[in-house]
Amino acid sequence: MDHLKAINQKARRIQEHVAPGVPGEVAASPVAANGDADLDVVALESSPDRSGPHIPLGCSLVFAPGWEVDSTGGTAGLCQPVERDLFDCHLACFWPAHVPDQLNHAPDWTGKCAAAQKDWRKIDLIFP
Amino acid sequence: MSPGRGRTGSGRNRASGRMQSLSLPLVPTLSAFLLSVAFPPAAPAQQSGDDANGTGIPVTDQLVIDTCDQCHAVDDDGMMTRVSYMRKTPEGWQQSIRRMVTLNDVELEPETARDVVRYLSDHHGIAPEELRPARFEVERRLIDWSYEEAHEGDEDVDRTCSSCHSMGRVVTQRRTKEEWDLLMSMHRGYYPLSDTQGFRRQGPAPRGATDARHPMDKAIDELSGKFPLTTAEWTSWSATMRPPRIAGTWALRGHDPGRGPIYGTVEISQGADEGNFNTQIRYAYARSGEQVERDGRAIVYTGYQWRGRSFEGASEESALREVMMVERGWNEINGRWFAGDYDEFGPDVTLVRADGPVVLGLHPGALRSGSSATVTVHGANLPTGLGAADLDLGPGVEVVSVTASAPGMFAAEVTAAADAAPGARDVFLAGRPVPGHLTVYETVDRILVTPEAGMARLGGGAFPRGYAQFEATAFSNGADGEPDTDDDLDLGFVDVEWSMEEYSAIFDDDDIEYVGSLDDNGLFHPALDGPNPDREGMRNNVGDVWTVATYRGPDGTQVRGRAHLIVTVPLYMRWEPWRVQMVPGGARRTSDMGSQR
């Protein structure tokens, strides 16, 4: 990328963010750490060493974005805070393995907590 | 969302919003209709006893019949609807019975439930060869696993199931085709959105598609082909299955992530019934010398599936759940003992029968050329009074003196010559080969941090914390001097300094300030759950970071390795049937059957 020149603000930020002296380099490895961490920009749309998202668990789940990780295998794209989305998932039974569903397992789940973002400590953990 | 931070609207939110507008008015009607299809409450479902995948397994136990036949009719051949046409692990049967209790109003005493689980696991279970590829599921291992690779599975089928739960839950079951079909119906009845989430294609098949089936139909066809009720493995195993003959003394070797190798013994004694056992477990950590004494109980299901629980003294908090397989031949039992709110702690263990002398392994497994160390060979029933000549460490490594020779261990001061050839040496103690190697090396050239991709969950406020344990393994480049080649030498667990670095997923990423901390032993402690008012957009303390291990050599050189850690949100449901949950604030949440095994 040596022949490329930043011409707008976003491009300049990219250039500033990557390693000084290594213009344009975007590199990261999950196992090799031999230099300054600032060298690494693992952008949402990049997965340097992988052909697809890395879901860090055999028992993991693969929505896009998923519950634990987003479609790139990170957390930056998750709906946040999770409490903002919680009752929506509950009412629609959207994440039935993660969030109690209102149809069967926990019809009164929201009873003690009308606003999850405020009263999140009152939310029950459900053992179906 | 956090405007200006580059975070886009979530597909989850968009999708659920769309679904909500459609589903809320429809939910009662739709669910009532589907439930009426899937679960006719009064008339037991008729099920053909003849299926291309098998003819069913008769239920012969009167307690099971009496417990289940209100809903599951038994025909003249002893075939019980649904139950006769599936096979599962003990956890699978526990989960089914819990569902009958919580959703279908079955009234069941815990003792009865346990007996039913026992019968069904033994007679409608799965064979060792069927469980082995999927044992990560019952051993609760955080691993990378691919259905496509492990079972040559179809990507659409994988997505259909693992959109909501582990494929491990699927591949630890065997069913007739009709049963796989009914299982899909059950999901569609309980979770109507599953249709749009993955079961059925939304719209016509893509132009030119050679396979126009809906994903759920593909799944039924594939799963009934790959995981049928009748298999050679189960036919063979069930015909000769018997209670295991495993009472006696066993030698234990294992590895506790973050703490290193363990060695010891396990006394297994017969319990009250066949298949029930009591255990006395004694082991020590090779690195620290810390001694551990545990006592426990176990049931062996299906003739080989060990499910136990052990404690240090009377401390309930010290409980470890034991999930192991008794290997064919009755000379080895292996698996995992675990604890933690997300099953994240605990050693991998192997038990070998110790009727006579057993050599388990040695520690440390690596020695720098030109250096000295105390090398300990661990075992059980070892001869005592052994001398320096009894330990053969291979060329270039000399035994200087013996420091201990006891039934459980042999220790000696050894020196590796400065010109000793780098490489792994087979080791012999009194003529017996020692599992593992002693590796002589010149320099530590690479550090591998495992797991290479770890996951922790926020907690401590309303939900339990999910910790993540990392550990560092050293490697030498070997004779070719090149990293990541076949001749690299594995030097084993090493002490390192732990730190964290930002994993920059977006500009100005600041996750590292919020996610939690990594202690001196490589254990990550996640931060508090709940929205963080100090964080932009009230984000939770989620994030991605590198966990970095820095090894300092004797000459002051540094070698670093790192792993990716994801710190993510809690789970709001826990399906594991055995779980006893201590939640912040001291409240105890559990289920009727959860505390037994």
Interface residues (C-beta under 8 A of the other chain):
Chain A: R13 H17 A28 P30 V31 A32 A33 N34 A37 D40 V41 V42 A43 L44 H54 P56 L57 G58 C59 S60 L61 V62 F63 A64 P65 G66 W67 E68 V69 D70 S71 T72 G73 G74 T75 A76 G77 L78 C79 Q80 P81 V82 E83 R84 D85 L86 D88 C89 L91 A92 C93 F94 W95 P96 A97 H98 V99 P100 D101 L103 N104 H105 Q117 W120 R121 K122 I123 D124 L125 I126 F127 P128
Chain B: M1 S2 G6 R7 T8 S10 G11 R12 N13 A15 S16 G17 M19 Q20 S23 L24 V27 S31 R98 R99 T102 L103 F136 E137 R141 L142 I143 D144 W145 R159 S162 S163 C164 H165 S166 G168 Y190 Y191 P192 L193 S194 Q197 L448 V449 P451 E452 A453 G454 M455 G461 A462 F463 E501 E502 Y503 S504 A505 I506 F507 D509 D511 D529 G530 P531 N532 G537 M538 R539 N540 V542 G543 D544 W546 V548 R560 G561 R562 A563 H564 I566 V567 T568 V569 P570 L571 Y572 M573 R574 W575 R579 Q581 V583 R589 T590 S591 G594
